């Protein structure tokens, strides 16, 4: 998946990223949010820099992640001058004072997702830990269409996202999960009915037979 992202040209990535952003900008939760926690894009990730600029201009409280002692904290910034690359080259806040107020929305990156909200991250569990400790935050994943898969190898520690924005659609994961559960129930009912019919035929073979 990283390779697929890296194969995008810079112009294509920026175009796709703007389409991703356009999909969630219309959400009332985004328009009314006061505090937004958003990753600063790195490598082939959906570009968030222009979006962060828009948030700052709009007067929103903007938080970006910083890893301190293997824990991810939201740190407030007021401009890109508040950032510097860490040892991996990922932009992080210069300051280290975690934001202690209410966070309305968290925009998260990832390697791959499913339509029902499963997320495959980068293996460190930073976002999973944050989501577990902050269950009330609205979790919106930003991804390209090719990052949406039918199934992922998840564990009990992996936290689902609420929405996924891609360049072609906005996915409400709760609706997808409910649809999947309804389909599962329908399939189970179908097999149960078939099983009962078969049991009936095995025990009463004369029923339905031609005299």
C-alpha positions as CSV (number, residue, x, y, z in Angstrom):
1,X,0.0,0.0,0.0
2,X,2.9,2.4,0.7
3,X,4.3,1.6,-2.7
4,X,1.0,2.4,-4.4
5,X,0.9,5.8,-2.6
6,X,4.5,6.5,-3.5
7,X,3.8,5.9,-7.1
8,X,1.3,8.8,-7.3
9,X,2.8,11.9,-8.9
10,X,2.8,15.0,-6.7
11,X,0.2,16.7,-8.9
12,X,-2.0,13.6,-8.8
13,X,-1.7,13.3,-5.0
14,X,-2.6,17.0,-4.5
15,X,-5.6,16.7,-6.8
16,X,-6.8,13.5,-5.1
17,X,-6.2,15.1,-1.6
18,X,-8.3,18.1,-2.5
19,X,-11.1,15.9,-3.6
20,X,-10.8,14.0,-0.3
21,X,-11.0,17.2,1.7
22,X,-13.9,18.5,-0.3
23,X,-16.0,15.4,0.7
24,X,-15.8,16.0,4.4
25,X,-15.8,19.9,4.4
26,X,-19.5,19.8,3.9
27,X,-20.1,17.8,7.1
28,X,-21.9,19.9,9.7
29,X,-19.6,18.3,12.4
30,X,-16.6,19.7,10.6
31,X,-18.1,23.1,10.0
32,X,-19.1,23.5,13.7
33,X,-16.0,21.9,15.3
34,X,-14.0,24.2,17.5
35,X,-11.0,21.9,18.1
36,X,-9.6,19.7,15.4
37,X,-6.8,17.1,15.8
38,X,-5.2,16.5,12.5
39,X,-2.0,14.7,11.3
40,X,0.5,16.6,9.2
41,X,0.8,14.7,6.0
42,X,4.1,12.9,5.3
43,X,5.3,10.9,2.3
44,X,2.4,9.6,0.2
45,X,-0.4,10.3,2.7
46,X,-3.4,12.4,1.8
47,X,-2.1,15.9,2.0
48,X,-3.5,17.9,4.9
49,X,-1.3,21.0,4.8
50,X,-3.8,23.2,2.9
51,X,-6.6,21.9,5.1
52,X,-4.7,22.8,8.3
53,X,-4.1,26.3,6.9
54,X,-7.8,26.7,6.3
55,X,-8.5,25.6,9.9
56,X,-6.1,28.2,11.2
57,X,-7.5,31.0,9.1
58,X,-11.0,30.0,10.3
59,X,-9.9,30.5,13.9
60,X,-10.2,26.8,14.9
61,X,-8.0,25.3,17.6
62,X,-5.6,23.1,15.6
63,X,-3.9,20.2,17.2
64,X,-1.2,17.9,15.6
65,X,0.3,14.7,17.0
66,X,3.6,14.4,18.8
67,X,5.0,11.2,20.2
68,X,6.4,11.6,23.7
69,X,7.6,8.4,25.5
70,X,5.8,6.2,23.0
71,X,2.5,8.0,23.5
72,X,0.8,10.2,21.0
73,X,-0.4,13.6,22.4
74,X,-2.4,16.4,20.6
75,X,-0.3,19.6,20.7
76,X,-1.7,23.0,19.7
77,X,-0.1,24.9,16.9
78,X,-0.8,28.4,15.5
79,X,1.3,28.1,12.4
80,X,3.6,25.8,10.5
81,X,6.5,27.6,12.2
82,X,5.5,25.6,15.3
83,X,6.6,22.4,13.6
84,X,9.9,20.7,13.0
85,X,10.8,17.3,11.5
86,X,11.4,14.5,14.0
87,X,14.1,11.9,13.6
88,X,11.9,10.1,11.0
89,X,11.4,13.4,9.1
90,X,7.7,13.6,10.2
91,X,6.7,17.2,11.2
92,X,6.0,17.5,14.9
93,X,5.2,20.4,17.2
94,X,8.2,22.2,18.8
95,X,6.3,22.5,22.0
96,X,5.4,19.5,24.2
97,X,2.4,20.6,26.3
98,X,-0.5,18.3,25.6
99,X,-3.9,20.0,24.9
100,X,-6.2,19.3,27.8
101,X,-9.5,20.5,26.5
102,X,-12.3,18.7,24.5
103,X,-11.3,17.5,21.0
104,X,-14.2,17.5,18.5
105,X,-12.7,15.7,15.6
106,X,-9.6,13.6,14.9
107,X,-8.4,13.1,11.3
108,X,-6.3,10.0,11.1
109,X,-4.1,8.5,8.4
110,X,-3.6,4.7,7.8
111,X,-2.3,2.1,5.4
112,X,-5.7,0.6,4.7
113,X,-9.4,0.6,5.8
114,X,-12.6,-1.4,5.4
115,X,-16.0,0.2,4.8
116,X,-17.2,-0.8,8.3
117,X,-14.4,1.2,9.9
118,X,-11.5,-1.2,10.4
119,X,-8.2,0.6,10.2
120,X,-4.7,-0.8,9.5
121,X,-2.1,1.7,10.9
122,X,1.6,1.8,10.9
123,X,2.1,-0.8,13.7
124,X,2.7,1.3,16.7
125,X,-0.8,1.6,18.0
126,X,-0.6,5.4,18.7
127,X,-4.0,6.2,17.3
128,X,-5.7,3.1,18.7
129,X,-4.5,4.0,22.2
130,X,-5.7,7.6,21.7
131,X,-9.1,6.5,20.4
132,X,-9.5,4.1,23.2
133,X,-8.8,6.8,25.8
134,X,-11.0,9.4,24.0
135,X,-14.1,7.5,22.8
136,X,-16.1,10.7,22.3
137,X,-14.0,12.1,19.5
138,X,-15.3,11.9,16.0
139,X,-12.8,9.7,14.1
140,X,-12.4,10.6,10.4
141,X,-10.0,8.6,8.2
142,X,-8.5,10.2,5.1
143,X,-7.6,7.8,2.3
144,X,-7.4,7.1,-1.4
145,X,-9.9,4.8,-3.0
146,X,-7.4,2.1,-3.5
147,X,-6.8,2.0,0.3
148,X,-10.4,0.7,0.9
149,X,-10.3,-3.1,1.2
150,X,-12.9,-5.8,1.9
151,X,-11.0,-7.3,4.9
152,X,-8.1,-6.5,7.2
153,X,-6.1,-8.5,9.8
154,X,-7.3,-6.7,12.9
155,X,-7.0,-7.4,16.6
156,X,-9.2,-6.7,19.7
157,X,-7.0,-3.6,20.3
158,X,-7.7,-2.0,16.9
159,X,-10.2,0.9,17.1
160,X,-12.6,1.6,14.3
161,X,-13.1,4.9,12.7
162,X,-16.5,6.6,12.2
163,X,-16.1,8.0,8.7
164,X,-13.8,7.5,5.8
165,X,-13.3,10.3,3.2
166,X,-11.8,9.3,-0.1
167,X,-11.5,11.2,-3.4
168,X,-14.8,9.6,-4.7
169,X,-17.0,9.2,-1.6
170,X,-17.7,9.7,2.1
171,X,-18.3,6.4,3.9
172,X,-20.4,6.3,7.1
173,X,-18.9,3.3,8.7
174,X,-21.7,2.8,11.2
175,X,-24.2,2.4,8.3
176,X,-21.9,-0.1,6.6
177,X,-21.5,-2.0,9.9
178,X,-25.3,-2.1,10.4
179,X,-25.8,-3.2,6.8
180,X,-23.2,-6.0,7.3
181,X,-24.9,-7.1,10.5
182,X,-28.3,-7.1,8.8
183,X,-26.9,-9.2,5.9
184,X,-25.3,-11.6,8.4
185,X,-28.6,-12.0,10.1
186,X,-30.4,-12.6,6.8
187,X,-27.8,-15.2,5.8
188,X,-28.1,-16.9,9.2
189,X,-31.9,-17.0,8.9
190,X,-31.6,-18.4,5.4
191,X,-29.3,-21.2,6.5
192,X,-31.4,-21.9,9.6
193,X,-34.6,-22.2,7.4
194,X,-32.8,-24.5,5.0
195,X,-31.5,-26.6,7.9
196,X,-34.9,-27.0,9.4
197,X,-36.4,-28.0,6.0
198,X,-33.6,-30.5,5.5
199,X,-34.2,-32.0,9.0
200,X,-37.9,-32.2,8.3
201,X,-37.3,-34.0,5.0
202,X,-34.8,-36.4,6.6
203,X,-37.3,-37.4,9.4
204,X,-40.5,-37.2,7.3
205,X,-39.5,-38.2,3.8
206,X,-43.1,-38.9,2.8
207,X,-44.1,-35.3,3.2
208,X,-44.2,-33.6,-0.2
209,X,-43.7,-36.9,-2.1
210,X,-46.0,-37.8,-5.0
211,X,-48.4,-40.7,-4.0
